Amino acid sequence: MKILLVTGSSGLIGSEVVESFSRDGWQVHGVDNNMRAEFFGPGGDTRWNQQRLLGSLKNFSHHELDIRNRPAVLALLRELKPAAIVHTAAQPSHDLAASRPFDDFDVNAGGTLNLLEAARLACPESPFVHMSTNKVYGDAPNEIGLKELEKRWDYADPAYADGIKETFRIDQSKHSLFGASKVAADVMVQEYGRYFGMPTCALRGGCLTGPNHSGVELHGFLSYLIKCNLEGRT
Ligand SMILES: NC(=O)c1ccc[n+]([C@@H]2O[C@H](COP(=O)([O-])OP(=O)(O)OC[C@H]3O[C@@H](n4cnc5c(N)ncnc54)[C@H](O)[C@@H]3O)[C@@H](O)[C@H]2O)c1
C-alpha cells in the first residue's frame, strides 16, 4: 500500500486530501498539532475533524507533531519514506501574522523548509505538493484594469480571461506578512524542484471553503459567515 504524508491533516484542505487518498486505497499519515486552536481560539479547534477522520477511515494514522520541530520532522520522513507528500499545514491569516510575525514565518517558511529538506534526505523521488496561495502576488493584481458587466466586474484585458498566470510578478507588491512568509515557502518549494531536481509543485489557491473548515473571523470567513447565519448571530 502506497504511503501518503499529509501535513495540516485536520484542517480544511488537508482533511479533504486525507479522505480522497484514503478512499483510493493509500495508507495516509496525517501530521497536525491543532495549532489552529492556538492561533484562533476555540472556534479554530480542529480536533473534531481529526476524530472524524480517525473514526471513519481505517487506513489513516495521526501524528501529533509540530512542523517547526526539525528533528521530529526529519525522523518521521526517515521512518515513513512516503511515496508522496501534500503539505497544507500553515498559519493562514493575514491579520494574525501582523501580531505574531515570528510564529507566522516559523510555521509557514521554516516548517516548509523542514519538510522539503526531510523529503530530500528520505524520499527525493516522491512528489511534494505544497498548498501555496494567490496572496503570493500581493496587491499587484489590483493594477489590472476592470470593466463593468451587467452583474459583475471582469478583467478588461482578455489576456486575463482565464485568470492570472503563474508568471505574474510576485515582487514590487504589498503582501501582508502572511503573504511574504508564503512567498518564501513557495519560492523554496520551486527551488528544491529546480536546484535538486525534486518533483515539487506549489498550488496557489484562493477563497477555499467547505463544511470541514473550523472557520473563524480571522480565517475561513465564508464558513464563519454561514455559521453566524445559522446561529442567528449578527
Ligand atoms: N482556505 C483557503 O481559502 C486557502 C486559500 C489559499 C491557500 N490556502 C492555503 O492552504 C493551506 C491550508 O489551508 P486551510 O484553509 O486548510 O487551513 P486550516 O487552518 O484549516 O488547516 C491548516 C492545519 O494546519 C495545522 N497546523 C498549523 N500549524 C501547524 C504546525 N506548526 N504543525 C502542524 N500542524 C499545524 C492546523 O492545526 C490546521 O489543522 C494553507 O497553506 C493556506 O495558506 C488556503
The ligand as a Tripos MOL2 file, in Angstrom:
@<TRIPOS>MOLECULE
LIG
   44    48     1     0     0
SMALL
NO_CHARGES

@<TRIPOS>ATOM
      1 N1         -8.6760   28.1710    2.8600 N.am      1 LIG1
      2 C1         -8.3490   28.9810    1.8800 C.2       1 LIG1
      3 O1         -9.1470   29.7870    1.4030 O.2       1 LIG1
      4 C2         -6.9550   28.9320    1.2920 C.ar      1 LIG1
      5 C3         -6.7120   29.6460    0.1260 C.ar      1 LIG1
      6 C4         -5.4430   29.6050   -0.4460 C.ar      1 LIG1
      7 C5         -4.4360   28.8930    0.1510 C.ar      1 LIG1
      8 N2         -4.6900   28.2230    1.2970 N.ar      1 LIG1
      9 C6         -3.5650   27.5150    1.9080 C.3       1 LIG1
     10 O2         -3.9060   26.1520    2.0730 O.3       1 LIG1
     11 C7         -3.3000   25.6470    3.2550 C.3       1 LIG1
     12 C8         -4.3420   25.0250    4.1490 C.3       1 LIG1
     13 O3         -5.3550   25.9840    4.4160 O.3       1 LIG1
     14 P1         -6.6510   25.5760    5.2520 P.3       1 LIG1
     15 O4         -7.7060   26.5610    4.8960 O.co2     1 LIG1
     16 O5         -6.8960   24.1170    5.1170 O.co2     1 LIG1
     17 O6         -6.1380   25.9250    6.7240 O.3       1 LIG1
     18 P2         -6.5190   25.2200    8.0960 P.3       1 LIG1
     19 O7         -6.1060   26.1660    9.1610 O.co2     1 LIG1
     20 O8         -7.9240   24.7210    8.0770 O.co2     1 LIG1
     21 O9         -5.5450   23.9400    8.1200 O.3       1 LIG1
     22 C9         -4.2070   24.0340    8.4780 C.3       1 LIG1
     23 C10        -3.9270   22.9690    9.5320 C.3       1 LIG1
     24 O10        -2.5180   23.0510    9.8420 O.3       1 LIG1
     25 C11        -2.3580   22.8300   11.2360 C.3       1 LIG1
     26 N3         -1.1180   23.4430   11.6750 N.ar      1 LIG1
     27 C12        -0.8620   24.7790   11.8030 C.ar      1 LIG1
     28 N4          0.3700   24.9640   12.2660 N.ar      1 LIG1
     29 C13         0.9170   23.7250   12.4210 C.ar      1 LIG1
     30 C14         2.1860   23.2710   12.8790 C.ar      1 LIG1
     31 N5          3.1300   24.1460   13.2840 N.pl3     1 LIG1
     32 N6          2.4320   21.9490   12.8780 N.ar      1 LIG1
     33 C15         1.4660   21.0650   12.4840 C.ar      1 LIG1
     34 N7          0.2460   21.4340   12.0650 N.ar      1 LIG1
     35 C16        -0.0200   22.7620   12.0390 C.ar      1 LIG1
     36 C17        -3.5930   23.4740   11.8690 C.3       1 LIG1
     37 O11        -3.8770   22.9750   13.1670 O.3       1 LIG1
     38 C18        -4.6910   23.1700   10.8480 C.3       1 LIG1
     39 O12        -5.3900   21.9870   11.1790 O.3       1 LIG1
     40 C19        -2.5490   26.8190    3.8820 C.3       1 LIG1
     41 O13        -1.2200   26.7830    3.4580 O.3       1 LIG1
     42 C20        -3.2400   28.0320    3.2990 C.3       1 LIG1
     43 O14        -2.3850   29.1520    3.2460 O.3       1 LIG1
     44 C21        -5.9230   28.2240    1.8860 C.ar      1 LIG1
@<TRIPOS>BOND
     1     1     2 1
     2     2     3 2
     3     2     4 1
     4     4     5 ar
     5     4    44 ar
     6     5     6 ar
     7     6     7 ar
     8     7     8 ar
     9     8     9 1
    10     8    44 ar
    11     9    10 1
    12     9    42 1
    13    10    11 1
    14    11    12 1
    15    11    40 1
    16    12    13 1
    17    13    14 1
    18    14    15 2
    19    14    16 1
    20    14    17 1
    21    17    18 1
    22    18    19 2
    23    18    20 1
    24    18    21 1
    25    21    22 1
    26    22    23 1
    27    23    24 1
    28    23    38 1
    29    24    25 1
    30    25    26 1
    31    25    36 1
    32    26    27 ar
    33    26    35 ar
    34    27    28 ar
    35    28    29 ar
    36    29    30 ar
    37    29    35 ar
    38    30    31 1
    39    30    32 ar
    40    32    33 ar
    41    33    34 ar
    42    34    35 ar
    43    36    37 1
    44    36    38 1
    45    38    39 1
    46    40    41 1
    47    40    42 1
    48    42    43 1
@<TRIPOS>SUBSTRUCTURE
     1 LIG1         1 GROUP 0 **** ****
